[in-house]
Amino acid sequence: MTVTFKVNGKSSTVDVADDTPLLWVLRDHLDLKGTKFGCGVGQCGACTVHVNGTPTRSCQRRASTLSGVEITTIEGLSPDGTHPLQRAWEELDVPQCGYCQAGQLMAASALLKKTPKPTDDDIDQTMTNICRCTTYIRIRAAIHRAAQLAGAGS
């Protein structure tokens, strides 16, 4: 099937099987390698992207549902790395292995868009992505720092 949608603000058309996961459309057909394969069953969150502004496990979203949607991947969060979350992630040395971080950042950006000044409980309830290195305390601190940076107009 041929499907047209937007990725990071640009129109994209792919010809794929209708059951192809969005994850593989992004990685294999559009060469956007930032979104990672983790578990393949929607549990770990390494593949999180935004679909029409909503954090979505891309391993679970099929090509047949993509027509006309807008997708944002980690590459589209901020091309120059100046998004408050990216700055906070670097400032606080959040990643260890780094594998889950694209999904973590995409989930956190959706949280901050919905809740610009989240509490620890907001973060704990929303951030369901798994980090095998267990940097959860630093992830929480970085989300708070990013909220400060965003609030300062930076």
GUTIMAR-91909 format. One record per atom (N, C-alpha, C, O, CB): x negated, y negated, z negated. Coordinates in steps of 0.1 Angstrom, whole numbers, padded with zeros to 4 digits, always signed. Glycine has a CB too. Layout:
XYZ/...
***
This chain:
-0008+0012+0000/+0000+0000+0000/-0009-0012+0000/-0020-0012-0005/+0010+0000-0012/-0004-0023+0006/-0011-0036+0006/-0004-0045-0004/+0009-0046-0004/-0011-0043+0020/-0012-0051-0013/-0006-0060-0023/-0014-0072-0024/-0026-0072-0023/-0006-0052-0037/-0007-0084-0026/-0014-0097-0027/-0010-0103-0041/+0001-0103-0045/-0009-0106-0016/-0021-0108-0047/-0019-0114-0060/-0031-0124-0062/-0039-0125-0053/-0019-0103-0072/-0031-0132-0073/-0042-0141-0076/-0051-0135-0086/-0046-0130-0096/-0036-0155-0080/-0064-0137-0084/-0073-0133-0095/-0082-0145-0097/-0089-0150-0087/-0082-0120-0090/-0083-0150-0109/-0091-0161-0113/-0088-0173-0104/-0098-0180-0100/-0106-0158-0112/-0076-0175-0100/-0071-0186-0092/-0072-0185-0077/-0068-0194-0070/-0079-0198-0096/-0077-0174-0073/-0079-0172-0058/-0070-0160-0053/-0069-0150-0060/-0094-0168-0055/-0064-0162-0042/-0055-0152-0036/-0064-0140-0032/-0074-0141-0026/-0047-0157-0024/-0059-0128-0035/-0065-0116-0031/-0055-0106-0026/-0044-0105-0030/-0073-0109-0044/-0060-0099-0015/-0051-0088-0010/-0060-0076-0009/-0071-0076-0005/-0046-0092+0005/-0054-0065-0014/-0061-0052-0013/-0051-0041-0008/-0039-0043-0008/-0065-0047-0028/-0057-0031-0002/-0050-0020+0003/-0054-0008-0005/-0065-0002-0002/-0052-0018+0019/-0046-0003-0014/-0049+0008-0023/-0037+0016-0025/-0026+0013-0021/-0054+0002-0037/-0039+0028-0031/-0028+0037-0034/-0020+0030-0045/-0025+0023-0054/-0033+0051-0040/-0007+0031-0045/+0002+0024-0054/+0000+0027-0069/+0003+0019-0077/+0016+0027-0050/-0006+0039-0072/-0009+0042-0086/-0023+0039-0090/-0027+0043-0101/-0006+0057-0087/-0030+0032-0082/-0044+0028-0086/-0043+0018-0097/-0036+0008-0097/-0051+0021-0074/-0050+0021-0108/-0050+0012-0120/-0057-0002-0116/-0066-0002-0108/-0058+0018-0131/-0051-0013-0122/-0057-0026-0119/-0072-0026-0122/-0079-0033-0115/-0049-0036-0128/-0076-0019-0133/-0090-0019-0136/-0099-0015-0124/-0109-0022-0122/-0093-0008-0147/-0095-0005-0116/-0103-0001-0105/-0101-0010-0093/-0110-0011-0085/-0099+0014-0101/-0089-0016-0092/-0088-0027-0082/-0098-0038-0084/-0105-0042-0075/-0073-0032-0082/-0099-0042-0096/-0108-0053-0100/-0123-0049-0098/-0130-0056-0091/-0106-0057-0114/-0126-0037-0103/-0140-0033-0103/-0145-0028-0089/-0155-0032-0084/-0143-0022-0113/-0137-0019-0083/-0141-0012-0071/-0137-0020-0058/-0144-0019-0048/-0135+0001-0070/-0126-0027-0058/-0122-0034-0046/-0125-0049-0045/-0126-0054-0035/-0107-0032-0044/-0126-0055-0057/-0128-0069-0057/-0142-0072-0063/-0146-0084-0064/-0118-0077-0066/-0150-0062-0067/-0163-0063-0072/-0164-0072-0084/-0174-0079-0086/-0172-0069-0061/-0154-0072-0093/-0154-0079-0106/-0157-0069-0117/-0149-0063-0122/-0140-0087-0108/-0170-0068-0120/-0175-0058-0129/-0174-0061-0144/-0178-0053-0152/-0189-0055-0125/-0170-0073-0147/-0170-0077-0161/-0159-0070-0170/-0162-0067-0181/-0166-0092-0162/-0148-0066-0163/-0138-0058-0170/-0143-0043-0171/-0147-0037-0161/-0124-0059-0163/-0144-0038-0183/-0150-0025-0185/-0140-0013-0187/-0129-0015-0191/-0159-0025-0197/-0144-0002-0183/-0137+0011-0185/-0141+0016-0199/-0153+0018-0201/-0139+0021-0174/-0131+0018-0207/-0134+0024-0221/-0128+0037-0222/-0135+0048-0220/-0129+0014-0232/-0115+0038-0226/-0109+0050-0229/-0100+0055-0217/-0098+0067-0216/-0101+0049-0241/-0095+0046-0209/-0086+0050-0198/-0072+0053-0202/-0063+0056-0194/-0091+0062-0192/-0068+0051-0215/-0055+0054-0220/-0049+0041-0227/-0038+0043-0234/-0054+0066-0229/-0055+0030-0226/-0049+0018-0231/-0051+0016-0246/-0045+0007-0252/-0035+0017-0228/-0060+0023-0252/-0062+0022-0267/-0073+0013-0271/-0072+0006-0281/-0064+0036-0272/-0084+0013-0264/-0096+0006-0269/-0097-0009-0265/-0102-0017-0273/-0108+0013-0263/-0091-0013-0254/-0090-0027-0251/-0102-0032-0243/-0103-0044-0240/-0089-0035-0263/-0112-0024-0240/-0124-0029-0232/-0120-0034-0218/-0127-0043-0213/-0134-0017-0230/-0108-0030-0213/-0104-0034-0200/-0094-0045-0200/-0087-0048-0190/-0098-0022-0193/-0093-0052-0212/-0082-0063-0213/-0085-0074-0203/-0096-0080-0203/-0082-0068-0227/-0074-0078-0196/-0074-0090-0188/-0061-0097-0190/-0053-0092-0198/-0075-0086-0172/-0059-0109-0185/-0046-0115-0186/-0038-0113-0173/-0043-0115-0162/-0048-0131-0189/-0026-0109-0174/-0016-0108-0163/-0005-0118-0166/+0003-0116-0176/-0011-0093-0161/-0004-0128-0158/+0005-0139-0160/+0004-0145-0174/+0014-0148-0181/+0020-0134-0158/-0008-0146-0179/-0011-0151-0192/-0010-0142-0204/-0013-0146-0215/-0002-0163-0194/-0006-0130-0202/-0005-0120-0213/-0016-0110-0213/-0019-0104-0202/+0009-0113-0211/-0022-0108-0224/-0033-0098-0225/-0027-0084-0221/-0017-0080-0226/-0040-0097-0239/-0034-0078-0212/-0030-0065-0206/-0041-0055-0205/-0052-0059-0200/-0023-0068-0192/-0039-0043-0208/-0049-0032-0207/-0048-0029-0192/-0039-0022-0187/-0046-0020-0216/-0059-0032-0185/-0059-0031-0170/-0059-0016-0166/-0056-0013-0154/-0070-0038-0164/-0063-0007-0174/-0063+0007-0171/-0049+0013-0170/-0047+0023-0164/-0072+0015-0181/-0040+0005-0176/-0026+0010-0176/-0016+0003-0166/-0005+0007-0164/-0020+0008-0190/-0021-0008-0160/-0013-0015-0150/-0016-0010-0136/-0027-0010-0132/-0016-0031-0151/-0006-0006-0129/-0007+0000-0116/-0006-0010-0105/+0001-0021-0106/+0004+0011-0114/-0013-0008-0094/-0013-0017-0082/+0001-0020-0077/+0004-0031-0073/-0021-0011-0071/+0010-0010-0078/+0024-0012-0074/+0031-0024-0081/+0042-0028-0077/+0032+0000-0075/+0026-0028-0092/+0032-0038-0100/+0025-0052-0099/+0029-0061-0107/+0033-0034-0115/+0016-0053-0090/+0007-0065-0090/+0012-0076-0080/+0007-0087-0081/-0006-0061-0086/+0021-0073-0071/+0025-0083-0061/+0029-0096-0068/+0039-0097-0076/+0037-0078-0053/+0022-0107-0064/+0026-0121-0068/+0021-0124-0082/+0024-0136-0087/+0040-0122-0068/+0015-0115-0090/+0011-0119-0103/-0002-0127-0103/-0010-0127-0093/+0009-0106-0112/-0005-0133-0114/-0018-0141-0116/-0026-0133-0127/-0021-0131-0138/-0015-0155-0120/-0038-0130-0123/-0047-0123-0132/-0059-0131-0135/-0065-0138-0127/-0051-0109-0125/-0063-0131-0148/-0075-0137-0152/-0084-0127-0158/-0080-0120-0167/-0073-0149-0162/-0096-0126-0153/-0106-0117-0159/-0117-0125-0167/-0116-0137-0167/-0113-0108-0147/-0126-0118-0173/-0137-0125-0180/-0144-0134-0171/-0149-0145-0176/-0146-0114-0186/-0146-0131-0158/-0153-0140-0149/-0145-0153-0147/-0151-0163-0144/-0154-0133-0135/-0132-0153-0149/-0124-0165-0148/-0122-0173-0160/-0116-0184-0160/-0111-0161-0142/-0126-0167-0172/-0124-0174-0184/-0131-0188-0184/-0125-0198-0188/-0129-0166-0196/-0143-0188-0180/-0151-0200-0178/-0163-0196-0170/-0173-0190-0175/-0155-0207-0192/-0163-0201-0157/-0175-0197-0148/-0188-0201-0153/-0198-0195-0150/-0172-0202-0135/-0189-0212-0161/-0202-0217-0166/-0205-0213-0180/-0214-0218-0186/-0202-0232-0164/-0196-0205-0187/-0199-0201-0200/-0196-0211-0211/-0201-0209-0222/-0212-0196-0201/-0188-0221-0208/-0186-0232-0218/-0173-0231-0225/-0169-0239-0233/-0187-0245-0211/-0165-0220-0223/-0153-0218-0231/-0156-0218-0245/-0166-0212-0249/-0145-0205-0226/-0148-0224-0254/-0151-0224-0268/-0154-0210-0274/-0163-0208-0283/-0140-0230-0276/-0147-0200-0269/-0150-0186-0274/-0164-0181-0269/-0171-0175-0277/-0139-0176-0269/-0167-0184-0257/-0180-0180-0253/-0191-0187-0261/-0201-0180-0264/-0182-0183-0238/-0189-0199-0263/-0199-0207-0271/-0200-0201-0285/-0211-0199-0291/-0196-0222-0271/-0189-0199-0291/-0188-0193-0305/-0194-0179-0306/-0201-0176-0315/-0174-0193-0311/-0191-0171-0296/-0197-0157-0295/-0212-0158-0295/-0219-0150-0302/-0192-0150-0282/-0218-0167-0287/-0232-0168-0287/-0238-0174-0300/-0248-0169-0305/-0237-0177-0275/-0231-0185-0305/-0236-0191-0317/-0237-0182-0329/-0246-0182-0337/-0226-0203-0321/-0227-0173-0330/-0226-0163-0341/-0232-0149-0338/-0230-0140-0346/-0212-0162-0346/-0238-0148-0327/-0244-0135-0323/-0234-0123-0325/-0237-0113-0332/-0256-0132-0331/-0222-0125-0319/-0212-0115-0321/-0215-0101-0315/-0214-0091-0322/-0199-0119-0315/-0219-0100-0303/-0221-0087-0297/-0233-0080-0302/-0244-0086-0304/-0222-0088-0282/-0232-0067-0303/-0244-0058-0305/-0246-0051-0292/-0255-0055-0284/-0242-0048-0317/-0239-0041-0289/-0241-0034-0276/-0234-0042-0265/-0239-0043-0253/-0235-0020-0276/-0224-0049-0268/-0217-0059-0259/-0207-0052-0250/-0200-0060-0242/-0227-0065-0250/-0205-0039-0250/-0196-0033-0240/-0182-0037-0242/-0175-0039-0231/-0197-0018-0242/-0177-0039-0253/-0163-0043-0255/-0160-0058-0255/-0149-0062-0255/-0158-0038-0269/-0171-0066-0253/-0169-0080-0255/-0161-0087-0245/-0154-0097-0249/-0183-0086-0255/-0161-0083-0233/-0152-0090-0223/-0137-0088-0227/-0129-0097-0227/-0154-0083-0209/-0134-0076-0231/-0120-0073-0236/-0117-0081-0248/-0106-0086-0250/-0118-0059-0238/-0126-0082-0258/-0125-0089-0270/-0122-0104-0267/-0113-0110-0273/-0137-0087-0279/-0130-0110-0258/-0129-0124-0255/-0116-0127-0248/-0109-0137-0251/-0140-0128-0245/-0111-0118-0240/-0098-0120-0233/-0087-0119-0243/-0077-0127-0242/-0096-0109-0221/-0087-0109-0252/-0077-0108-0262/-0077-0121-0271/-0067-0126-0275/-0079-0096-0271/-0089-0125-0275/-0091-0137-0284/-0086-0150-0277/-0080-0158-0283/-0105-0138-0288/-0089-0151-0264/-0084-0163-0257/-0069-0164-0256/-0063-0175-0257/-0090-0164-0243/-0062-0152-0255/-0048-0152-0255/-0042-0156-0269/-0033-0163-0270/-0042-0138-0251/-0049-0151-0279/-0045-0155-0293/-0046-0170-0295/-0037-0176-0300/-0054-0147-0303/-0058-0176-0291/-0060-0190-0294/-0050-0198-0285/-0046-0209-0290/-0074-0194-0290/-0046-0194-0274/-0036-0201-0266/-0023-0201-0273/-0016-0211-0273/-0035-0195-0252/-0019-0190-0279/-0006-0189-0286/-0007-0195-0300/+0002-0202-0304/-0002-0174-0287/-0018-0193-0307/-0020-0198-0320/-0034-0205-0321/-0044-0199-0324/-0020-0186-0331/-0034-0218-0319/-0046-0226-0318/-0055-0226-0331/-0067-0227-0331/-0044-0240-0315/-0048-0224-0343/-0055-0223-0355/-0051-0210-0363/-0044-0211-0372/-0053-0236-0364/-0056-0199-0358/-0051-0186-0364/-0057-0184-0378/-0068-0188-0382/-0055-0175-0355/-0049-0177-0386/-0054-0173-0399/-0061-0159-0398/-0061-0153-0387/-0042-0171-0409/-0068-0155-0408/-0074-0142-0408/-0063-0131-0404/-0066-0122-0397/-0081-0138-0421/-0052-0132-0410/-0041-0123-0408/-0037-0123-0393/-0034-0112-0387/-0029-0125-0417/-0035-0135-0387/-0032-0136-0373/-0042-0129-0364/-0038-0121-0355/-0031-0151-0369/-0055-0131-0368/-0065-0124-0360/-0065-0109-0362/-0066-0102-0352/-0079-0130-0364/-0064-0105-0374/-0063-0090-0377/-0052-0083-0370/-0053-0072-0366/-0063-0088-0392/-0040-0090-0370/-0028-0084-0364/-0029-0084-0348/-0024-0075-0342/-0016-0092-0368/-0036-0094-0343/-0036-0095-0328/-0048-0088-0322/-0046-0082-0311/-0037-0110-0325/-0059-0088-0328/-0071-0082-0322/-0071-0067-0324/-0077-0062-0334/-0084-0089-0328/-0065-0060-0315/-0064-0045-0316/-0075-0038-0308/-0075-0026-0307/-0051-0041-0312/-0084-0046-0302/-0095-0040-0294/-0104-0033-0303/-0107-0037-0315/-0102-0050-0285/-0110-0022-0299/-0119-0014-0307/-0134-0018-0303/-0137-0020-0292/-0117+0001-0304/-0142-0020-0314/-0156-0023-0312/-0164-0012-0319/-0163-0010-0332/-0160-0037-0318/-0171-0004-0312/-0178+0008-0318/-0190+0003-0327/-0194+0010-0335/-0184+0017-0307/-0194-0009-0324/-0205-0015-0333/-0200-0021-0345/-0208-0025-0354/-0213-0025-0325/-0187-0022-0347/-0180-0027-0358/-0184-0042-0362/-0186-0045-0373/-0182-0019-0370/-0184-0050-0352/-0187-0065-0354/-0174-0073-0357/-0173-0084-0354/-0194-0071-0342/-0164-0066-0363/-0151-0073-0365/-0152-0085-0374/-0145-0095-0371/-0142-0063-0372/-0161-0086-0384/-0162-0097-0392/-0168-0109-0384/-0163-0120-0385/-0172-0094-0404/-0178-0106-0375/-0183-0117-0367/-0173-0121-0356/-0173-0133-0352/-0196-0112-0360/-0165-0112-0351/-0155-0115-0341/-0145-0125-0348/-0141-0135-0342/-0147-0102-0336/-0140-0121-0360/-0131-0130-0367/-0137-0144-0369/-0131-0154-0367/-0127-0124-0380/-0150-0145-0374/-0156-0157-0376/-0158-0165-0363/-0156-0177-0363/-0170-0155-0382/-0161-0159-0352/-0162-0165-0339/-0149-0171-0334/-0148-0182-0328/-0168-0156-0329/-0138-0164-0337/-0125-0169-0333/-0122-0182-0341/-0117-0191-0335/-0114-0158-0335/-0125-0182-0354/-0123-0194-0362/-0132-0205-0356/-0127-0216-0356/-0126-0191-0377/-0144-0202-0353/-0153-0212-0348/-0149-0218-0335/-0149-0230-0332/-0168-0206-0347/-0144-0209-0326/-0138-0213-0313/-0126-0223-0315/-0125-0232-0308/-0135-0201-0304/-0118-0220-0325/-0106-0228-0328/-0111-0242-0332/-0106-0252-0328/-0097-0222-0339/-0122-0242-0340/-0128-0255-0344/-0134-0263-0332/-0131-0275-0330/-0139-0253-0354/-0141-0256-0323/-0147-0262-0311/-0136-0267-0302/-0137-0278-0297/-0156-0252-0304/-0125-0259-0300/-0114-0264-0292/-0107-0276-0297/-0103-0285-0290/-0104-0252-0289/-0106-0276-0311/-0099-0287-0317/-0107-0300-0317/-0101-0311-0318/-0096-0283-0332/-0120-0298-0316/-0129-0310-0315/-0129-0316-0301/-0137-0325-0299/-0143-0306-0320/-0122-0310-0292/-0122-0314-0278/-0134-0310-0270/-0137-0315-0260/-0122-0329-0278/-0141-0300-0276/-0153-0295-0269/-0150-0283-0261/-0159-0277-0254/-0164-0291-0279/
***
